[in-house]
């Protein structure tokens, strides 16, 4: 009888456990700081502020509003300087940031494959999509984010590069002997031309040219218009060095993993949309930027296909040299270069120079 009563008690308790309501998970407020080394005049920062953050908030609210985020936004290098955002996100100084891989070459060398491969494609989508494939299929590429406690949410591509100078440039020969500002690995684009590359960035181009530190800069047209470089370097030669992969919007890995799964999905989904919207915005703005600079008095020259080919052939085989240097460091440089070039070809790009052949 005692056994029967005990069994009955167990059944009753189990039944009660099923019908007693479980208290819902407590809503949580996350405090997050978003940062960038660039100011919001640049589209990748503008869209972080005007699309990514409000869209995440909107989707959290649509999901029931049980979790929310209080944002602190600090752009223009107020918390993390150019070249310091990867580390700031890694250390939790900021939670979300635009990481410029061009400024992180020692830590993220494989992400600089596009800058090491000039004269690729002017199509930003092809570059960003190809890089997404490399991140998905080559673990060493993805590891450049995660080893520094970052999770990349969306890649950032820039419109094709040209050269803005204080003197006219009609052929590659015209830059011989001149000092040209070149950010990071883009210095390789003028190797062997006689020009002198000077390390600089978007925040220093204008004053550097104005004060004579250098006589021109390699840059993309949306940036050239935004910072008004044409005022001090009124000659624009659209060389079409190619659209470039410049970095990505990333979140601190520890913070990301503290999110419930539905929040992680929101961040990933909105990050992918951010990448697409930014690529389209850069594409749309590139043409209007060139027209605006021309209207303001800039003199524009478009380099002919023959001259582009001559420029490309004048360079050493920068991509292969880079790939071999990566291999010596134990990194799959050749696989990444092959994947990048074949990714462009697969998407319809006819290369001016087949660097891998």
N, C-alpha and C positions, 0 to 999 in steps of 0.2 A: 504493500500500500504506500509506504514511504517513497519507494521508487517511482510509483505512478504519480504521486503528488509532485515530486521533484521534476519529473518529465513535463507535467502540466505547467508548472511554474516557468520552466525554460521556454515552453511554447508561448505562454502569455507575454513574457518579457520580450521575446523576439518579435511578436506581433506589435507590441507597443512601440518597439524601436522603429518599425516600419511606418507607423502612422503618426508618430510625433514629428512635427515639422523641424527641419534642420535650419538653424539660423543662417541667413545668407552671408556670403563672404563680405567682410567689412570693406566699404569703399576706401580707396587710397588716393591721396593727393601726392603726386610726384613733383618735386622741385627740380627743374632742369635749366641749365644754362646753355644757350646756343651761341657759337662764336665763329668769326672768320677774320683772317688777316686783312682781307680787302673790305672796302666800304660798300654800302648798298647800291652804288652807281653801277656795279657790275652785276650782270644778270644772275649768276649763280648765288649771289647773296640776296638779291632782290626776291628771287623765287623761294629761297629758304624762308624769308620773312613773310612774303605775301601769299605763298602757296603751301609749302610743306607744313609749316607750323599751324596755320588756321585749318588746313585740311585734316591733319591729325586730330585736332581738337573737335572738329565737326564729326568725325567718325567715332570718336570716343563717346560723344554725346548721343549719337545715333545708336550706339551699342548699349544704351541704357544709362550712360552717365555714372556708372558705379565707380569708375576711376577717372581722374582728371589730372591735368598738368598745369602747374604755374610756371610760366616761362620767364627767364631773364635773358634778354638778347643783347649781345655785346659784339658789334662788328667794327671793322676798320682797325683791327689790331689793339683794341682797348684792353683785352684780356690775353689773347693769344696772337702773337705776331706772325707775319708770313714766314713759313718754314718752321713754325712752332706749334701748329694746330694738332698734328699727329700726336705729339708728346703731351699736349694739354688734354686731349681726349683720353689718351692712354692712362694718364695719372689721375683722371677724374677732376681736373681743374675746370674743365668744361665737359658737358655731357653729349653735346651734338656739335659737329663742326664741319666746315668745308676744309678738307685736307688737299692741298695742292701737291700732287705727287711730283711735279716738276721741281719743287723745292725740297723734296725728300729723297733725292737720288741715292744717297748712301744707304738708306734704309729700305727704299722701295724701288730698286733699280729696274726690275722687270716691268714696272708700270710706265717706264719711260721709253718703251719700245717705239712708240709713234714718233717721239721727238728724235729718236736715233734713226728714224727712217724717213728722211725728207722726200718731198715730191710724191706723196702717196695719193690721197683723194681729198677733194674739197668737200665731200659729203660727210657732215658730222655724224649722221645716223650710222653710216657704215663703220666709222671709227669706234663709236661707243658700243655698237652691237658686237663688233669683232672683239673688243676688249672684254665685254661681258662673257663671250664664249671662252676666252682664255682664262678668265677667273673661274669659270665653271668646270673647265676641263684640265687645267694644269694646277695641281695643288700648290705648287711653289708660288704661283701668282696670288691666289687667295690668301696664302699664308702671310703675305706681306702686310695684310691688314690685321689678321687675328693674332699674330705674334706680338703685336703692339697694342693688344687689348682693344682693337677697333673692329666694328662691324660695318662694312660698306653697305649703304642703303641704295645708292644710285650713282652711276658714273657721270662725269661731267666732260663734255667735249667743247672745243672752241673752234670758231670759224677759221678758215684758212689764213695763213700768215703771208704778209708782204713785208716791205721795208719802207720806212718813212725816214727821210733824210733832209739835210740842209742843202743838198746839192742834187742835181738830176741824175737818176740811174736809169739807163736804157739797156745796158748789157751788164753781165757779171764783171766785166773789166772795169766798170766805173767805180766799184767800191774799193779797188786796190789802193792801199795806203791809208784808208780812212778807219777811224775808230767807230765801231758799231756796238750798241748795247744789245746783248744777247742773253736772255734768261736761261740759266742752267744748260742743259744739253743742246739747246738750239745753237749754241756757239759752233757746233759741228757743221752747220749749214753754210758757213763762210770759210771753212778750213780750205786752205790751198788757193784761196782767191786773192790773197794779198791784204785783205782787210784784217783789222785787229779787233777781236771780240773783247768786250768789256762786260763783266758781270753786273747785272742790274735787274730791276723788276718794275712792274707797273707803277708802283708808288714813287719811283725815282726817275723815270724816263724824262718827264717834262723838264724838271730843273737840271737834270744832267745834260740835256741838249742845250738848254738855255745858257748854262754857265760854261759850256765847252768841254765838259768831261768826256763826252763823245759827240759824234756828228749825226747820229741817226739811230734807229732801233728796229729790230725785228719784232713785229707784233701782229696781232689780228685786228681786223678793221673795227669791230664793235668796241674794242678797248681803245684803239687810236682815236675814235670819235669821242668816247666817254671822257677821256682825260685830256682831250684837245691837244694831242701831240702835234697835230698839223699846224698849230700856231707857231711852233718853233722849228718844225721840220716839214715844210710845205710841199715837199716832193714825195709823192707816193708811187712806188713801183709795186704793182700787184704781181709778185713772183709766183704766187700760188704754191707755197712750200707744202701745203696740205693742212687739212683740219687736224686737230691734235686732241689726244686724251690728256686731260689736265689734272684729274683727281676725282674726288667723290665726296658726297655727303656721308659722314659716318657718325656712329653713336658708340659711346663707351660700352664695351662688351659686357662688363659686370652689370651695368644699368639695364642693358637690353635683356640680359638673362634673368633679371629680377622681375621683368614684366610677365603677366599672365600670357598664355599663348595667343589669345585674341588680340592683345595689344602688340605683340611682336609682329603678327600678321598685318596689322594696320600700318606699322612703321615700314615694313617691307613693301607693302602694296603702294603706299604713298611715295616711298623712295623711288620705286620703279617709274611711277607717273611723273615724278619730279625730273628724272633723267630725260624722259621723252619730251616733256614740256620745255625743258631747258634747251635741248637740241633744236627743237622747232623755233624757239624764241631767238636763239643765236643765228639760225639760218635766216629767219625773217628780217632780223635787224642788220645783218651784214650788208645787204644791198643798200638799205636806207642809210646806213652809216657812211658808206662810200659816197653816196650822193650828197649827204649833208656836208661832208668834208670838202667835196668838190665845190659845192655852192658857197662854202665859206672861204674859198680862194685856193684850196689845194690843187696842185697840178698832178693829174693821175696818168700813169702809163701802165698798160697791161703787157707783161712780158709775153713774147710770142712762144709758141710751142717749141720751135727750133731753139730759141734762146734758153728756154727752161731745160731742154735736153742737154744743151751745151753746159749749162750751170751744173746740172746733176753729174755729168760725166767729168767735170773738172774736180769734183770732190773725191777724196779717198773713199774706199768702200766702208763708210762709217757704220752701217748696220752690221756687216759681217765682223768688223773689228770689235764692235761692241759685244756681239754674240759670243765671240771667242774669249773676250775678257770675262764675260759672265761664267763661261764654262770653267775657266781657271779658278773661279771662286766657288765652284761646286753648284752653280745655278744653271738651269736648263735654258741658256740663252739661245741656242740654235733652235730648240723646239718652240720657244716663244716667238722668235723672229719668223720662223717658217709658218707658225700658226697665224701670225699677224698678216704676213704678205698673202698667204693663201686665203685668209678670211676676207681681205680686200678684193682679191681676184674673184672669189666665189660670189661676191656681191656686185660684180660687174666692173671693177676698176681695171683700167689698162695702165700699167705703171710706165712712167717715163724711163725708168732704169730698173731692170730686174736685179736687185741687189743680191739675191741668193743664187744667181746663175753665172 
